[in-house]
Structures are given as structure tokens and as C-alpha cells.
Amino acid sequence: MRKTIQVTPSRCIGCLNCELACASRDWGEYFPAPARINLVFFRAGGQVPVSCFQCDSAPCLAVCRTGALTRDEAAGVVNTAPERCIGCRACVSACPFGNMDYAPAGQRAVKCDLCRGEPRCAKACPARALEYAAEDETARNKRRAFAAGLLTALKEL
């Protein structure tokens, strides 16, 4: 069964643990810049962790001409093969969400690969704003959250 990262923005406390855990995995640094998950902060308050959505019809995969991006069908993840990347950045331009990046230090494209099935960001999140769960469980949890909000709103009428 395919798993995905479930994001609950209302739980996010902005601690940056997800970014630090991610950056330390591949870069050996506790510095958020190279992280493949990023917190987007809003002036009005609040923040949302954002990373690759692992699109079924991935534009980044479609434009890669060197085979540096491949899909693991069983896991539902688009992976990178750094040794095949020529640094053209076509995938970076193709991602409609801005979740592909280019790492000048490694001269290659980088993206979230769910830590090959053990996402450090989710494990590092003390508020459980990020949870690694089966896709059907993620959808079910979103439906429950929506229904709970709707019920609360109806009670206020």
C-alpha cells in the first residue's frame, strides 16, 4: 500500500525540526537551506510545511531527458539519480509547485524522496503536523477533520 506524508497545517508550530532532519540526511548539515521540505510562513501568521507531492502525472519526470528522474511505482515516489543529472534544471522549471530544487553544491536537481520510505521530517515533528500514513488513511483523516469542522460550524448556528 502506498504511503504519503499527511500535512495538518493547524498543528505546525514552526519549529523547523522537519527542515533540519531533512537537511541532515543527505547533506550532513543542521542548516535548513538544503532541505527538501520547507516551511512557508505567512505574514498574517501560521506556516505550512511543503514538499514534493509525488504527482501521478509528474511534470518533472516528463521533462527529464537523461533518466535522472524515475518513478518507483510500488512506493509512488519520483526518485533522483544524481549520477545521471546534467544540471539543466528543466525539472525545476517544470514543477508547478516549486518543489524541485537545484543544489549548486552537488550540481544536481534535488527533491523529496520520502527518505526511501522512512521520512525523517515526519519522525522529527513534535506536533505531528507531518505524519507518514497510507494514502487511504490520509484521505479518511482529511474527511474526518472536515466533518468535525462542519459539525462545529453547524453547532454554532
QUIUR-V122149 format. One record per pair of residues at least 6 apart in sequence whose ideal C-beta (glycine too) atoms are under 8 Angstrom apart, sorted by sequence separation. I is the first residue (numbers start at 1). J is the second residue. D is the distance in Angstrom with one decimal. If there is no record, write none. Layout:
i: <I | I>
j: <J | J>
d: <D | D>
This chain:
i: <23 | 24 | 32 | 41 | 42 | 71 | 72 | 94 | 102 | 103 | 115 | 125 | 23 | 27 | 40 | 71 | 72 | 102 | 103 | 112 | 23 | 26 | 39 | 40 | 61 | 70 | 71 | 92 | 101 | 102 | 122 | 133 | 23 | 39 | 40 | 60 | 61 | 69 | 70 | 91 | 92 | 100 | 101 | 121 | 122 | 20 | 23 | 39 | 40 | 61 | 69 | 92 | 100 | 101 | 122 | 20 | 23 | 38 | 39 | 58 | 69 | 70 | 100 | 119 | 20 | 23 | 37 | 38 | 68 | 69 | 99 | 19 | 22 | 37 | 38 | 58 | 68 | 89 | 99 | 119 | 22 | 37 | 67 | 68 | 20 | 22 | 36 | 87 | 16 | 19 | 36 | 68 | 18 | 61 | 67 | 68 | 92 | 19 | 60 | 66 | 68 | 91 | 114 | 18 | 19 | 66 | 19 | 56 | 58 | 66 | 87 | 89 | 91 | 18 | 87 | 54 | 69 | 85 | 87 | 16 | 54 | 55 | 65 | 68 | 85 | 54 | 82 | 85 | 14 | 65 | 52 | 64 | 82 | 12 | 14 | 63 | 64 | 63 | 80 | 80 | 61 | 63 | 80 | 18 | 60 | 63 | 80 | 59 | 60 | 62 | 14 | 78 | 80 | 12 | 60 | 79 | 12 | 59 | 60 | 78 | 12 | 59 | 77 | 9 | 12 | 59 | 77 | 9 | 9 | 75 | 9 | 60 | 68 | 69 | 7 | 68 | 7 | 75 | 7 | 52 | 53 | 52 | 5 | 53 | 50 | 52 | 51 | 52 | 50 | 60 | 4 | 60 | 54 | 52 | 76 | 52 | 54 | 51 | 52 | 36 | 34 | 51 | 34 | 2 | 3 | 4 | 49 | 2 | 3 | 2 | 36 | 36 | 37 | 34 | 36 | 36 | 27 | 49 | 49 | 26 | 37 | 22 | 25 | 22 | 37 | 25 | 24 | 22 | 21 | 22 | 21 | 19 | 21 | 18 | 21 | 17 | 18 | 20 | 18 | 17 | 18 | 17 | 5 | 17 | 4 | 3 | 15 | 18 | 15 | 18 | 13 | 3 | 5 | 13 | 12 | 5 | 11 | 13 | 5 | 11 | 12 | 11 | 10 | 8 | 9 | 8 | 7 | 8 | 7 | 8 | 6 | 5 | 6 | 5 | 6 | 5 | 6 | 4 | 3 | 4 | 3 | 4 | 3 | 4 | 6 | 2 | 3 | 6 | 1 | 2 | 1 | 4 | 1 | 6 | 6 | 8>
j: <29 | 30 | 38 | 47 | 48 | 77 | 78 | 100 | 108 | 109 | 121 | 131 | 30 | 34 | 47 | 78 | 79 | 109 | 110 | 119 | 31 | 34 | 47 | 48 | 69 | 78 | 79 | 100 | 109 | 110 | 130 | 141 | 32 | 48 | 49 | 69 | 70 | 78 | 79 | 100 | 101 | 109 | 110 | 130 | 131 | 30 | 33 | 49 | 50 | 71 | 79 | 102 | 110 | 111 | 132 | 31 | 34 | 49 | 50 | 69 | 80 | 81 | 111 | 130 | 32 | 35 | 49 | 50 | 80 | 81 | 111 | 32 | 35 | 50 | 51 | 71 | 81 | 102 | 112 | 132 | 36 | 51 | 81 | 82 | 35 | 37 | 51 | 102 | 32 | 35 | 52 | 84 | 35 | 78 | 84 | 85 | 109 | 37 | 78 | 84 | 86 | 109 | 132 | 37 | 38 | 85 | 39 | 76 | 78 | 86 | 107 | 109 | 111 | 39 | 108 | 76 | 91 | 107 | 109 | 39 | 77 | 78 | 88 | 91 | 108 | 78 | 106 | 109 | 39 | 90 | 78 | 90 | 108 | 39 | 41 | 90 | 91 | 91 | 108 | 109 | 91 | 93 | 110 | 49 | 91 | 94 | 111 | 91 | 92 | 94 | 47 | 111 | 113 | 46 | 94 | 113 | 47 | 94 | 95 | 113 | 48 | 95 | 113 | 46 | 49 | 96 | 114 | 47 | 48 | 114 | 49 | 100 | 108 | 109 | 48 | 109 | 49 | 117 | 50 | 95 | 97 | 97 | 51 | 99 | 97 | 99 | 99 | 100 | 99 | 109 | 54 | 111 | 112 | 111 | 135 | 112 | 114 | 112 | 113 | 101 | 103 | 121 | 105 | 74 | 75 | 76 | 121 | 75 | 76 | 76 | 110 | 111 | 112 | 110 | 112 | 113 | 105 | 129 | 130 | 110 | 121 | 112 | 115 | 115 | 130 | 120 | 120 | 120 | 120 | 121 | 121 | 121 | 123 | 121 | 124 | 121 | 122 | 124 | 124 | 124 | 125 | 125 | 114 | 126 | 114 | 114 | 126 | 129 | 127 | 130 | 126 | 117 | 119 | 127 | 127 | 121 | 127 | 129 | 122 | 128 | 129 | 129 | 129 | 128 | 129 | 129 | 129 | 130 | 130 | 131 | 130 | 130 | 131 | 131 | 132 | 132 | 133 | 132 | 132 | 133 | 133 | 134 | 134 | 135 | 137 | 134 | 135 | 138 | 134 | 135 | 135 | 138 | 136 | 141 | 142 | 145>
d: <5.3 | 5.5 | 7.6 | 4.7 | 7.9 | 7.1 | 7.9 | 7.4 | 7.4 | 7.6 | 7.9 | 7.8 | 6.7 | 4.6 | 6.3 | 5.3 | 5.9 | 5.7 | 4.8 | 8.0 | 5.9 | 7.4 | 4.8 | 5.1 | 4.8 | 7.3 | 7.4 | 4.6 | 7.2 | 7.2 | 4.3 | 7.2 | 5.8 | 7.1 | 7.9 | 5.8 | 7.6 | 5.7 | 5.5 | 4.9 | 6.5 | 6.0 | 5.2 | 5.4 | 5.7 | 5.1 | 7.1 | 5.5 | 5.5 | 6.2 | 7.2 | 5.4 | 7.6 | 6.9 | 4.4 | 7.7 | 4.9 | 7.3 | 7.7 | 7.6 | 6.0 | 6.6 | 5.0 | 7.5 | 6.1 | 4.4 | 5.6 | 5.7 | 6.0 | 7.6 | 6.4 | 3.7 | 4.1 | 7.0 | 7.3 | 7.1 | 5.1 | 5.3 | 7.1 | 5.1 | 5.3 | 3.9 | 6.8 | 7.4 | 7.3 | 5.1 | 5.8 | 7.0 | 5.7 | 4.0 | 7.0 | 4.0 | 7.6 | 5.5 | 5.3 | 4.0 | 6.2 | 6.0 | 6.6 | 4.9 | 7.5 | 5.2 | 7.5 | 5.2 | 6.5 | 6.7 | 6.4 | 8.0 | 5.1 | 5.6 | 5.0 | 6.9 | 7.9 | 7.3 | 6.2 | 5.7 | 6.1 | 7.9 | 7.4 | 6.4 | 5.5 | 7.6 | 8.0 | 7.9 | 4.1 | 6.0 | 6.5 | 5.4 | 6.3 | 7.4 | 7.0 | 6.7 | 4.7 | 7.3 | 7.0 | 4.5 | 5.5 | 5.9 | 7.2 | 6.1 | 7.7 | 7.7 | 6.6 | 5.5 | 3.8 | 4.5 | 6.2 | 8.0 | 7.8 | 7.0 | 4.7 | 6.9 | 6.8 | 7.5 | 5.1 | 5.1 | 5.4 | 4.1 | 5.2 | 7.6 | 6.5 | 6.2 | 5.7 | 6.9 | 6.0 | 6.4 | 5.4 | 7.6 | 4.5 | 7.2 | 7.7 | 5.1 | 7.7 | 7.6 | 7.0 | 6.7 | 5.8 | 6.4 | 7.8 | 8.0 | 6.3 | 8.0 | 6.8 | 6.7 | 7.5 | 4.5 | 6.1 | 7.3 | 6.7 | 7.9 | 6.9 | 7.2 | 7.8 | 4.8 | 7.7 | 4.0 | 7.4 | 4.1 | 7.9 | 7.2 | 6.2 | 7.2 | 7.5 | 7.8 | 7.7 | 7.3 | 7.2 | 6.6 | 8.0 | 4.2 | 6.0 | 6.0 | 6.2 | 7.4 | 4.2 | 7.8 | 7.7 | 6.3 | 5.9 | 7.7 | 4.8 | 7.7 | 6.2 | 8.0 | 7.9 | 5.4 | 7.5 | 5.9 | 3.9 | 5.3 | 5.6 | 7.6 | 6.9 | 3.7 | 3.7 | 7.9 | 7.7 | 7.1 | 5.8 | 4.2 | 5.6 | 6.1 | 7.0 | 6.5 | 7.9 | 7.6 | 6.6 | 8.0 | 7.5 | 5.9 | 7.4 | 7.6 | 5.9 | 4.9 | 6.4 | 7.1 | 4.6 | 7.4 | 5.9 | 5.8 | 3.9 | 3.9 | 7.9 | 7.2 | 6.9 | 5.3 | 6.6 | 8.0 | 6.1 | 7.5 | 7.3 | 5.6 | 4.7 | 7.2 | 7.6 | 5.8 | 5.1 | 7.5 | 5.7 | 7.0 | 6.2 | 7.9 | 5.4 | 5.3 | 7.8 | 7.1 | 6.8 | 4.4 | 4.9 | 5.0 | 7.3 | 5.6 | 7.4 | 6.2 | 7.7 | 7.4>
